[in-house]
Amino acid sequence: MKIITSILLGLTFSSITAASLKCICNTCPDAETCETSPSRESTCFKSVRRLVHPENGTYFLEETYGCLSGGDGLLAPLQCDVNSLRHTEPLSMKCCKDQDFCNDQLPNPSEDEDPRWKISVPIGTSSETLTINNWTALAIGVFSLLSFCIIIKYIVTNLIRYCYGSRTKSQSSICTLKADLERFGQQAASSSVSTNSYSMSDDLYNKPPAQINDDSFIPEDLTSGIGGKLLSQRTIARAIGFGKTDHVGNGRFGRVFRGQFHGEDVAVKAFRTIDQESWVREDRIFRSLNHENIVRFIASEVTSLANETTEIWMFLEYCPLGSLCDYLDHHEVLGEDHAVRILYSIINGLNYLHEDYAQASKSYKPSIAHRDVKSKNILMKSYDSCCLADFGHALIKLDENTLDYGNQRLQVGTIRYMAPEILRPNLALLDYRNFKTFAQADLYQYGLILWEVCHRTSLDVLHQAGDHKLPYDDVVPQNPDMQDMIKIVCEMMYRPPISEDWKKYPKMKHLSDLMPECWRPNPKSRMETLGVKKKLKTLYDAVVLPQEHYFSSK
């Protein structure tokens, strides 16, 4: 009995005093080695698995080193000396405990044990190699995808340009115009105009989407225009969209707001997607313009809003004083010199628009008729300088006998400002294939602007300016319809009244004498834009100081 007790005590003592073992470990989170518990069954192990490379289909061996503790009874011994070949991928596990770090010396299984241990890549290929191959494959995939996208974009862009070019040819425009003229005949029909509309384009805007002809919406490349290339267009929209914005007003085709980009104010004209055709046309025209009295175009793009709707944003020069109409409404009365400066800047921009130029950038600017000249579409760059804006209704001269109307009707623009030949078309009197016809209609509208500005000009203490009035305010309703204007302008030949007081002052007399030259009933007898500019230039030179001439010529 004493002998048995001694043996048990000896075994217990030897178990308690068994030393721990240090092993190589490549799975330990904080170290490259590990230490077993002080037990006889504790061992170092090395596990080897054969895996398939996911990219090239070859085999490699994954080696795992670590400690196997004997505190769980017979679990540790059972895991050692495993050579499992029944799995899809072979697994081998060997253990050792003769010395510290002995698992670093344990050999890998050989193909002599089983042919499946044969590999196509050198033993020791690790996950690092796999990672490198993955990155290589990813780079190749990304490059292939980008190449494919570039090819698709090139094909689609050229197809769009081809389709757009074919739709804007003069033949389709002439056919549209002929249909208008046949419908009007000798009298302009008023049934197509809403009695509550202030602008002809509002009639289209108020139609439900089902009545809009989707075939007329022509997409085009979203590229920068004449303005400075501040940043890529996507970045501009994102920067402005997340920055501070101030609502400015509502335009004919959508809202207008002020945004900030790199510390500078820009005007953002947001078109609704149903008005894409007008945006396409205005964008196309803006890219050919570069003049101090034309609002500067920066860029345009399609952008998505937070409420999952889409708008088309056009980025323009911001004019802090607003439109000429707002300026005349809210600003103090003008002086004679002030009025001359404003009116000359407008005719300077309109004359540039009507002329064709081979510009310094070697790009050709064709002759363009605005077709909607009014005080709302003239912006104040400064207190005495204006610029023309809103070219959604503009017409382009292609050659001497060909005009590009787009898909627009003959009667576009604001009813109140329409020239008599546009209010009541007469094919017997006018050639609507001649660009001069529409240039003279712009000049009629300028004559009304001339009257608006003069009516707001103060002469002296005894002859103060009146409140701002729109043309024909005293004879037509606030929102006149087509029949109202035909009766007043075409039948009664009525024009805004010219004050007798204006003729007592040399500069105002000069301006008032120009008004009838602009709004004569027969457009062929009106003075041309260049002639009006030359007459106003005489007045402008008299009110501008010599040093201002020097700096304006730079």
CORVENGI-V862826 format. One line per field, one symbol per residue. ss: DSSP state (@ for helix, = for strand, . for the rest). Layout:
# CORVENGI-V862826
ss: ???
This chain:
# CORVENGI-V862826
ss: .@@@@@@@@@@@@@@@.....===........===.......==========......==========......@@@@@..===......======.....@@@@.........@@@.........@@@@@@@@@@@@@@@@@@@@@@@@@@@@@@@@@@@@@@@@@..@@@@@@@@@@@@@@@..............=@@@@@@...@@@..@@@................@@@@@@@@@...======...========..=========@@@@@@@@@@@@@@.......=..========.....========.....=@@@@@@@...=.@@@@@@@@@@@@@@@@@@@..==.....==..==.....@@@=====..====......=====..===.........=@@@..@@@@...........@@@@@@@@@@@@@@@@@@@@@.=........................@@@@@@@@@@........@@@@@.@@@@@@@@@@@@@....@@@...@@@@@@@@@@@@@@@..@@@@@@@..
